[in-house]
Structure formats: structure tokens, C-alpha cells
Amino acid sequence: MRSRGLVFRLVPVILTVVSFASAGIVEDVRGALARNSFPTADSELKAYRAGNGVTAEYIEAYSWMARAALRSGAYDQAAAYAKETKGLALDQLKKRSLDAEPHLPIALGAAIEVQAQTLAARGQRTQAVAVLQAALRTFGKSSIQARLQKNLNLLSFEGRPAPALRAEQFLGSKAPALAQLKGSPVLLFFWAHWCGDCKAEAPIITHLRSEYASKGLTVIGPTRLYGYTAQVEHASPGDELAYIDGVRHHFYGGLLDMPVPISKYNFDEYGASTTPTLVLLDRAGKVAMYHPGALPYDQLRAEIEKVVAP
């Protein structure tokens, strides 16, 4: 298992989190923080709270203070914002379920993420792992499961045997079991039909697969159903599967023979709440690289070089 700089590995993950349910206060706070104006963001939050009280939208907006503080390396502030966000979210959970609407799970997931990443950035990896494991025990059946697992994997996944993939449904050829692929390096490319970064990563993976085919590199592309398509807000599983196949043919032409197991379980187990998520397995079937987000050709090639070596 290779040693890496924790802050470098962890902090960029925060920047990939997008709230698709942003209300005005969320957009206002994020805009102020993008301009590095904590005082403006704080004023926006105070004004909103005075007029509206503590709503789920407010808590999500407040969670961005924690994320921005962590991004700037202000760990004391990040920890304080995360603690306050988590406390406000847990108060809301006394009278409603976590997934009753989208704002609260985004806020709570961010609070736990920042709490763990702040501990890790301070060198308290064991405590960070404990925070995430406790959160998974409590919220492991909710919409934030994959996000929590992602953060736990960032701290503890490399060097471990890769979990088996499930393939209740699949496109292309059926994926061989990972146990059958021991002896060969494997790249797992977690993608989503709506993901622009995944489409941009596909030609890079196509090129690298061709480049390293002679050294045994196998590429598997897990995806999952999300319940919608670009045209239909609430799509049936059959319609969404057909849509995914259409996206695959249109944007992933160089990877049409890539096995595509379709299962939410795989995304939860590998913490693929960010797409793409790239996972490299060495010839022993252990995780050699875990990376939520896209990678440029040179960087991914350098990682592949390490696992294809005899």
C-alpha cells in the first residue's frame, strides 16, 4: 500500500459534491464562498435564519461553511461548522426521516464527511475511521451510505482485497468474478448515464486499455439505475436500462465490449457517490488505487504502470 498525502487525497472530493436541490440560500452561500467571502456567507445565513428559522435548506447551506473551511485548511473552523451542521440535522431527524427531502441528507453527509476529513488531515486517522464506521451503522440504509463508504474507503481501502461485484443485470458481456481475475490487473470504472466527466474519461480508458491489453489489463464498468433519464423524470427500470444502453453506444463506443454490471450494491460497497470513481486492483486482487473523480491520461497511466509490473 502506497503512502499518500491525506489532505491532497481527501480535500478534492469535497469539491465534487453538487447539490441538485439547491434553494436560494444554498446558492447564495455557495456563491459567497466561491468568492472567498466568509463574512458575506455568514450574513446571508443569519438573515435567512432570522426570517425562516432553521430549515433543511438552511442546514444544507450552513454545511458549505464547513466544506469551505476545510478546503482552506482552517481545521478548527471546519470542525466547528461540521459539529453545528450535524447537531442541527440530528434535531430535524427527531421529527422526520432523513430522506424525506433532499437537503437534509446532503447536509448531514457533508457534516460527517468534513468531521472525518478534518480528523484525518490532523493525523487522527483512527478517529476518522471510527466516526465513519459509526455513521455507517446508523445511516447505512439511507441515501448517504455511498458517500460515507467513499470517505471510509479513502482512509482504509488501499491494500485490502477488492469486494466482489454483483451483476443482477448487465450490459455487454457478463463480468467475470474478480476472484477469477487474480493474476491480472483490473481497472474498475464506475460511471453514470448522466455523468459528463464519465463521458470525458471514456476515451482515456479506451486508449489505456488498448495500450496495456498485452499486459493483461481488464476493464470493468459498473453502473446503476437512478430512476430517471434525460427525458423522463420517473423512469421504469426497463426504460432506464434501455436508455443506459443507448448512452453506452453513443458515448462509450470504444468500450462496448467492456462488461457493465448494473447494481446499486456495487456503488454502495465501493462508495461510488462520485462519478466517475476509478479503482485499480493489482494482480493479487487488492485495491492499489481508489480515486473518486476523473483522472487525466498521464496520471492514470502512471498508476496503471504500477499494477501491471510483474
N, C-alpha and C positions, 0 to 999 in steps of 0.2 A: 504493500500500500504506500503510495507516494505522499510525502508531506507537502501541504499547500498552505498558502496564506489564507487564514479563515475569513478575514474581513473581505478580501478580494473575491473569494468564492461566494460569500453569502450576500453581501450588500446588493449586487446587481439583481438578485432575484426579486427584491422589493420593487424594483423599477418596472418589472414585467406585469405587476398586478394591475388590472384595469377594472374599474367599477362600471359595469354596463348599466347600472341602475342609478347613475348619478343624478341627484337633485340639485337645485340651485346652490345650496350651501356647500355641497361637496365640490362642485365646480369652482365656486368662489375661493374656497380654501386651497384647493389644488393649484389654482391659478396664482394665488399669492405666494404659495410655497415655491412654485416654479420660478418666481422672480426673487426667491430667497428673502421674502419679506415675512418673517415670523410675526412681527407686530401687526401687520395687516390681517394675516390669517387669524390671529388671536382676537382682533377686534370684530372680524366677521362672525366668529364663533360666539362671542359674548352677545353681540346684537341679535343673532338668531335665537340663542337660548332665552334671552330676555323676552322675546316676542312669541316664541313657540314652545318653550320648555325643552326637556330632553327627549328628543325623538330618535328613532332608529337612524334617520338621515343625519341628525346631528352627531350621533356616535360614530358613524362612518366618517364624516368629515373630520371629527376630532382624531380619529385613528391616523389620518395623514400627517398630523403633527408628530406622532411617534415615528412614522416612517421617514419623514424628512430629517428629524433629529438624528436618527441612526445613520442616514445617508451622509450627514455632515460630520459624523464622528462624535457628536455630543451625547455620549452614552448615558450620563446621569439624566439628562432631559428625556432621552428616548425611553429609558426605563420608567420614568415618572409618567410620561404620556401614555405608555403602554399599560401601566398599572391602573391609571384612571379610566382608560378606554375599557379595559377588561371589567372593572368594577361596575361601570355604567351598563355594559352589556349584560352582565350577570343579574343586575337588578331588573332589567327588562325580561329576562328569562323566568322570573318569578311569576309572570302573568301571561306568558305566551311561549310558543315553541320557537326554536332557533330559526327554522326555515319557513316561518310564516310569511316572510317577505325577504327581499334580497339584501337590504342594507346591513342588518344586524350580523348575519354570518360573515360578511366582508369585514366588518369592524372587529368582531371577536377573533376571526382568523388572523387579522393583521396584528392585533394586540399580542396574541400568543407568539406569533412569528417574531415580532420585534423583541419581546421579552427573552425568547430563546437566543436570538441572534446577538442581542446585547451581551448576554452572559458569555456566549461563545467568543465574541470579539474581545472580551476581557480575559480570555483564557480559562473560563469556567465551563469547559465542555461537558463535564459530567452533570453539572447542574442544569445546563441547557437541555441535555438529553432527557433528564428526569422531568423537566417541565413539559416537553413534547409527549413523552410517554404517558404522563398523567392526563394531558389533554386528549390524547387518543382514546384512553379508557373512558373518558366522559363523553366525548363528541365523535367517536369513531364511526357512528352510524349516521352522521349528519353530512351536509354538503361540504363541510370544511375538512373532511377526512383526508382527501388527497393533498390538500395544502399542508396540513400538519405532517403527513408522511413525507412530503417533499423536504421539509425542513429537518426532520429526523434523518432522512437519507443523506442529506448534505453533510451531516455530522458523523454518520456511522456506517454508511453503505459500502464505501470502497474497501475492498479486501474481503468482503463477505460473499458466500455463494449466491448467485442470482436466483431470485424466486422463480418458480415455474410459471409459465404463461398459460392462461386459459384461452380456449378458442371455441366457445359455443357456436359462434358464427365466424366466417372468414371470407375474404375475397382473395382472388389469385389462388396460388397453391396453398395447401394446408401447411402451417408451420410445423416443422419437426419440434419435438420436445427439446428444451435446452439441454437436458441431460444427454441427449443423443448427439449434441453438437460439441461436446467436450473434445478437446484436441484442435478445435478451430476457433479463431477469434470471431466474435459476434458483435454487430452494431444493432442496437435496438433504437428505432426511430419512431417515437411516439408523436402522432400528428392528429390534426382535427380538420374536418372538411371546411371549416370557416377560417382557418388559420393562414394568414398571408405569409408569415415568417416560415411556415412549413413548406409552402409552395416555393419560396425562395431558396430553401435549404435543399430541395429535391435534386436540382442539377448538381450540386456539390456532392451529395451522397451517390448519385449515379456515377459521377466521374471517379470517385474514390473506390466504389465497389468494383468498377472495371479495372482500376489501377492495381487493386490488391486481390483480385479474384484468384490469381495464381498462387497466392499465399494463404488461400482458404477462407478469406473474409466472407462471412454470411451476413446479410442484412434482413432484418425482420421489421415490419412497420405496423405495430399495434395502433388501432384507433378504437373509437367507441361511438355509441349513439348519444346524441344530445337532446333529442326530442323535437328538433326543428330543422328546417333547411333555409336556404336563402329566400325561397318563395313562400314557404308555409311556416307559420308561427308554431303550430302544434302538429307535427308530422307523425304519422304512424311509423312503427319500426320498419315495416316493409318499404314504405315510401322513402324513408330516410336512408335505408340501406341502398336502394336504387340510386338515390342522389349521391351518396358517397362513392358509389362505383362510377358514376358519371364524372365526378370531380377527379377521381383517380385516373381515369382515362384522359381527361383534358389536361391536367397539370402534372401528372406523375408518369408520363409516357415512358420514360427511361427505366421505370421501376415496376412495370406492370407484372413482372414475374416475381416480385417481392411478396412473400407471404404477409397477409394482413389479417391477423386475428382481431376480432371485434369483441371487446368485453370491458365493461366499466371496472371489473375486478382488477384487471391489469393496471389501469390508471391509478386506482386506489393503492395497490400494492407497491407500485413504483413511484407514487407521489407525483404523477404527471399532471399536476394542476396548471403547469406552464407548458405551452406547446410552441415549438417542438421541445421535447425532452430527449436528450441523447445519452444513451447508456452503452458503454463499451465493456464487453466481457473478455477476459483473457482466455488462453487455451485451457485453463483449468476450470472454466465456468464461473470465475469470480469477477465481481464488479471491479473494473480497473479505472473507470471514469464515469462520473454521474454529473450531468450538466443540464439543468433546466434552462432552455433558451437555445437560440441558434448559435452556430459556430462558423466562422469563415473557413475557407478551404485549407489554408496553411495551418491553422490551429488544430482543426480536426485531423488533418493528415499527420501532424506530429504525434497526436495521441494514438492514432492507429498504428503508426510505426512502432510504438512501444509494445503493443499487444501482438503484432504479427512476428516479432522477433522470435526465433527458435528458442 
